Amino acid sequence: MSTGPWRNWLPTCPRGGGICRCHHLRHRFAVEYLRAGGNIYQLQKILGHSSIKTTEIYLNYLTPDEAFQAQHGDREIVKLGTQVGTQ
């Protein structure tokens, strides 16, 4: 990894205290998207996964209620930082 000045911009990771990589940011986005009420099928499209099984990995980081909502809830794209129904 480069030691350029942009490296200071990246947040530190909660686990291990190292620098977050793009993959960590992508993972964080996916989990937060689902917690905000996004559905798993839209997330699959956003992340470019060819198989829903790959996207379903993110369900493991949700509560059972959040996972149910992500799988069976509204199928519209949500804006992060909003609650479902208040868009």
Secondary structure, 3 states (H helix, E strand, C coil): CCCCHHHHHCCECCCCCCECCHHHHHHHHHHHHHHCCCCHHHHHHHHCCCCHHHHHHHHHHCCHHHHHHHHHCCCCCCCCCCCCCCC
